[in-house]
Every structure is written in C-alpha cells, then in structure tokens.
Amino acid sequence: MAQGLLHEVDHLRDELQEFYHVLRRGEGDVAGAVARLRAAISRAEPMIVVPPDQVVTMALEQRWGYLQLVSLLQSARVEVERCSRN
C-alpha cells in the first residue's frame, strides 16, 4: 500500500504543479488542465478511504504519504471548484 500511496502523491503533486504552471503562463489549455486535475483527483480519492483507527497503525512512511495525499487532494479540489465558478 505504501508504494501505491506514494505513487499517487507524486502523480497528484505533478498534476497540481502542471495546473498552476498553465494558470501562471496565462496561455494554454486551462480546461484541459482542469480535466487532468479532476482525473487525478478521481484516481487518488480511493486511496484515502481508510478508517481513522487504521491511520494510527500505519507505518510512518504510509502515514506521511496519507497525510500528503489528503492535503494535495484538498488543494486540488479547491482549485477545481474555483475554476468551475469562473
């Protein structure tokens, strides 16, 4: 699980960085970046469906990856929502 979790962290972080890069440039396919970010969110969300008591029993590496993924998911959701309103 730890390896898959860390892979999802890396993937979501990369998609979020690419999304921000497209926005900063002010050119490019913003809609495409939003779609890729939505896809990354959908792919990562199942990884955080862990009962809270199991988070405590995770190995440190797993716990750290889990917390990173939760944080990145929240940031990505906020950005997708913000773009959806515009």
MDAnalysis code that builds the backbone (N, CA, C; Angstrom):
import MDAnalysis as mda
import numpy as np

u = mda.Universe.empty(258, n_residues=86, atom_resindex=np.repeat(np.arange(86), 3), trajectory=True)
u.add_TopologyAttr("name", ["N", "CA", "C"] * 86)
u.add_TopologyAttr("resid", np.arange(1, 87))
u.add_TopologyAttr("resname", ["MET", "ALA", "GLN", "GLY", "LEU", "LEU", "HIS", "GLU", "VAL", "ASP", "HIS", "LEU", "ARG", "ASP", "GLU", "LEU", "GLN", "GLU", "PHE", "TYR", "HIS", "VAL", "LEU", "ARG", "ARG", "GLY", "GLU", "GLY", "ASP", "VAL", "ALA", "GLY", "ALA", "VAL", "ALA", "ARG", "LEU", "ARG", "ALA", "ALA", "ILE", "SER", "ARG", "ALA", "GLU", "PRO", "MET", "ILE", "VAL", "VAL", "PRO", "PRO", "ASP", "GLN", "VAL", "VAL", "THR", "MET", "ALA", "LEU", "GLU", "GLN", "ARG", "TRP", "GLY", "TYR", "LEU", "GLN", "LEU", "VAL", "SER", "LEU", "LEU", "GLN", "SER", "ALA", "ARG", "VAL", "GLU", "VAL", "GLU", "ARG", "CYS", "SER", "ARG", "ASN"])
u.atoms.positions = np.array([
    [0.823, -1.204, 0.000],
    [0.000, 0.000, 0.000],
    [0.860, 1.258, 0.000],
    [1.959, 1.231, 0.730],
    [2.791, 2.432, 0.846],
    [3.301, 2.880, -0.509],
    [3.739, 1.934, -1.340],
    [4.280, 2.289, -2.644],
    [3.203, 2.915, -3.525],
    [2.007, 2.325, -3.544],
    [0.912, 2.883, -4.328],
    [0.488, 4.250, -3.830],
    [0.498, 4.411, -2.526],
    [0.132, 5.684, -1.915],
    [1.125, 6.772, -2.316],
    [2.406, 6.452, -2.224],
    [3.431, 7.435, -2.583],
    [3.411, 7.737, -4.077],
    [3.074, 6.736, -4.887],
    [2.944, 6.970, -6.328],
    [1.805, 7.953, -6.608],
    [0.689, 7.791, -5.918],
    [-0.441, 8.708, -6.092],
    [-0.097, 10.116, -5.605],
    [0.660, 10.210, -4.526],
    [1.109, 11.523, -4.043],
    [1.917, 12.212, -5.136],
    [2.879, 11.493, -5.713],
    [3.712, 12.072, -6.771],
    [2.879, 12.473, -7.979],
    [1.953, 11.601, -8.378],
    [1.122, 11.881, -9.551],
    [0.243, 13.116, -9.328],
    [-0.407, 13.183, -8.190],
    [-1.288, 14.320, -7.911],
    [-0.481, 15.606, -7.773],
    [0.675, 15.536, -7.119],
    [1.531, 16.720, -6.986],
    [1.960, 17.225, -8.369],
    [2.345, 16.305, -9.258],
    [2.746, 16.692, -10.615],
    [1.596, 17.351, -11.368],
    [0.408, 16.778, -11.270],
    [-0.750, 17.358, -11.964],
    [-1.108, 18.736, -11.399],
    [-1.012, 18.883, -10.093],
    [-1.312, 20.173, -9.468],
    [-0.284, 21.218, -9.881],
    [0.988, 20.839, -9.938],
    [2.029, 21.767, -10.374],
    [1.839, 22.160, -11.833],
    [1.480, 21.197, -12.665],
    [1.228, 21.499, -14.075],
    [0.025, 22.434, -14.216],
    [-1.005, 22.208, -13.417],
    [-2.181, 23.073, -13.412],
    [-1.782, 24.512, -13.069],
    [-1.002, 24.673, -11.998],
    [-0.552, 26.016, -11.604],
    [0.325, 26.642, -12.689],
    [1.135, 25.823, -13.337],
    [2.001, 26.323, -14.403],
    [1.167, 26.872, -15.565],
    [0.124, 26.151, -15.940],
    [-0.764, 26.611, -17.020],
    [-1.431, 27.929, -16.619],
    [-1.888, 28.033, -15.379],
    [-2.535, 29.270, -14.924],
    [-1.566, 30.446, -14.899],
    [-0.344, 30.207, -14.431],
    [0.648, 31.291, -14.361],
    [1.020, 31.805, -15.739],
    [1.143, 30.879, -16.696],
    [1.511, 31.291, -18.051],
    [0.413, 32.136, -18.674],
    [-0.823, 31.893, -18.272],
    [-1.936, 32.647, -18.828],
    [-2.269, 32.248, -20.249],
    [-1.682, 31.203, -20.693],
    [-1.975, 30.695, -22.028],
    [-2.024, 29.178, -21.941],
    [-2.506, 28.579, -22.949],
    [-2.596, 27.126, -22.912],
    [-4.009, 26.668, -22.610],
    [-4.125, 25.407, -22.441],
    [-5.423, 24.770, -22.289],
    [-5.798, 24.654, -20.813],
    [-6.418, 25.701, -20.277],
    [-6.836, 25.690, -18.873],
    [-7.895, 24.614, -18.656],
    [-8.832, 24.492, -19.587],
    [-9.879, 23.469, -19.453],
    [-9.269, 22.070, -19.441],
    [-8.265, 21.856, -20.258],
    [-7.576, 20.563, -20.273],
    [-6.844, 20.301, -18.970],
    [-6.222, 21.350, -18.420],
    [-5.521, 21.213, -17.140],
    [-6.505, 20.888, -16.022],
    [-7.675, 21.516, -16.058],
    [-8.714, 21.229, -15.060],
    [-9.190, 19.780, -15.216],
    [-9.376, 19.340, -16.442],
    [-9.823, 17.960, -16.685],
    [-8.792, 16.952, -16.183],
    [-7.509, 17.220, -16.432],
    [-6.458, 16.316, -15.943],
    [-6.399, 16.311, -14.421],
    [-6.614, 17.483, -13.816],
    [-6.611, 17.569, -12.360],
    [-7.805, 16.804, -11.781],
    [-8.959, 16.929, -12.418],
    [-10.136, 16.161, -11.975],
    [-9.872, 14.655, -12.065],
    [-9.237, 14.238, -13.148],
    [-8.920, 12.815, -13.318],
    [-7.946, 12.343, -12.237],
    [-6.976, 13.177, -11.912],
    [-6.012, 12.822, -10.861],
    [-6.701, 12.736, -9.502],
    [-7.651, 13.630, -9.263],
    [-8.418, 13.590, -8.011],
    [-9.207, 12.283, -7.939],
    [-9.891, 11.943, -9.012],
    [-10.690, 10.708, -9.037],
    [-9.824, 9.473, -8.824],
    [-8.635, 9.516, -9.356],
    [-7.715, 8.386, -9.216],
    [-7.180, 8.272, -7.789],
    [-6.962, 9.411, -7.127],
    [-6.344, 9.414, -5.799],
    [-7.350, 9.245, -4.661],
    [-8.582, 9.682, -4.859],
    [-9.566, 9.650, -3.768],
    [-9.752, 8.273, -3.124],
    [-9.796, 7.186, -3.885],
    [-9.967, 5.882, -3.223],
    [-8.830, 5.527, -2.258],
    [-7.675, 6.133, -2.440],
    [-6.526, 5.834, -1.579],
    [-6.685, 6.406, -0.173],
    [-7.575, 7.392, -0.005],
    [-7.705, 7.999, 1.326],
    [-8.892, 7.453, 2.108],
    [-9.570, 6.460, 1.534],
    [-10.703, 5.860, 2.235],
    [-10.152, 4.801, 3.196],
    [-9.643, 5.295, 4.307],
    [-9.050, 4.443, 5.338],
    [-9.702, 4.829, 6.659],
    [-10.204, 3.863, 7.404],
    [-10.781, 4.198, 8.712],
    [-9.743, 4.896, 9.598],
    [-10.156, 5.928, 10.332],
    [-9.210, 6.699, 11.151],
    [-8.358, 5.855, 12.095],
    [-8.919, 4.785, 12.638],
    [-8.118, 3.964, 13.554],
    [-7.006, 3.216, 12.822],
    [-7.167, 2.982, 11.525],
    [-6.110, 2.330, 10.755],
    [-4.980, 3.287, 10.413],
    [-5.277, 4.577, 10.336],
    [-4.228, 5.560, 10.060],
    [-3.182, 5.514, 11.170],
    [-3.632, 5.353, 12.401],
    [-2.721, 5.310, 13.547],
    [-1.799, 4.099, 13.466],
    [-2.290, 2.986, 12.933],
    [-1.480, 1.771, 12.874],
    [-0.614, 1.675, 11.624],
    [-0.711, 2.633, 10.726],
    [0.121, 2.619, 9.523],
    [1.581, 2.840, 9.897],
    [2.455, 2.313, 9.072],
    [3.873, 2.611, 9.227],
    [4.067, 4.105, 8.980],
    [5.142, 4.641, 9.501],
    [5.390, 6.082, 9.401],
    [5.376, 6.557, 7.949],
    [6.003, 5.805, 7.052],
    [6.035, 6.187, 5.639],
    [4.625, 6.236, 5.062],
    [3.805, 5.251, 5.404],
    [2.426, 5.229, 4.925],
    [1.639, 6.410, 5.483],
    [1.833, 6.681, 6.759],
    [1.094, 7.781, 7.398],
    [1.471, 9.109, 6.750],
    [2.759, 9.313, 6.521],
    [3.219, 10.553, 5.903],
    [2.634, 10.685, 4.498],
    [2.660, 9.610, 3.729],
    [2.091, 9.638, 2.385],
    [0.597, 9.911, 2.415],
    [-0.099, 9.301, 3.360],
    [-1.538, 9.509, 3.512],
    [-1.836, 10.981, 3.790],
    [-1.097, 11.581, 4.710],
    [-1.330, 12.992, 5.051],
    [-1.003, 13.912, 3.882],
    [0.060, 13.598, 3.152],
    [0.389, 14.391, 1.968],
    [-0.728, 14.299, 0.935],
    [-1.233, 13.093, 0.731],
    [-2.288, 12.899, -0.259],
    [-3.560, 13.639, 0.132],
    [-3.932, 13.584, 1.394],
    [-5.117, 14.311, 1.867],
    [-4.941, 15.810, 1.625],
    [-3.772, 16.334, 1.936],
    [-3.507, 17.760, 1.748],
    [-3.547, 18.150, 0.270],
    [-2.894, 17.362, -0.575],
    [-2.902, 17.651, -2.009],
    [-4.307, 17.547, -2.596],
    [-5.069, 16.554, -2.143],
    [-6.445, 16.424, -2.625],
    [-7.271, 17.647, -2.270],
    [-7.104, 18.146, -1.075],
    [-7.856, 19.335, -0.665],
    [-7.480, 20.533, -1.539],
    [-6.193, 20.721, -1.777],
    [-5.750, 21.827, -2.636],
    [-6.308, 21.675, -4.043],
    [-6.251, 20.467, -4.576],
    [-6.740, 20.227, -5.934],
    [-8.243, 20.456, -6.028],
    [-8.984, 19.994, -5.036],
    [-10.439, 20.205, -5.037],
    [-10.787, 21.687, -5.004],
    [-10.074, 22.449, -4.196],
    [-10.318, 23.893, -4.104],
    [-10.062, 24.547, -5.458],
    [-8.982, 24.178, -6.120],
    [-8.658, 24.782, -7.418],
    [-9.681, 24.411, -8.485],
    [-10.114, 23.164, -8.504],
    [-11.129, 22.748, -9.480],
    [-12.431, 23.498, -9.227],
    [-12.816, 23.613, -7.975],
    [-14.042, 24.346, -7.623],
    [-13.930, 25.814, -8.031],
    [-12.773, 26.406, -7.784],
    [-12.561, 27.813, -8.132],
    [-12.678, 28.015, -9.643],
    [-12.111, 27.114, -10.405],
    [-12.188, 27.225, -11.866],
    [-13.594, 26.953, -12.378],
    [-14.328, 26.117, -11.686],
    [-15.702, 25.809, -12.100],
    [-16.625, 27.005, -11.920],
    [-16.312, 27.845, -10.938],
    [-17.140, 29.034, -10.687],
    [-16.883, 30.133, -11.707],
    [-15.709, 30.118, -12.312],
    [-15.359, 31.200, -13.268],
    [-15.869, 30.924, -14.633],
])
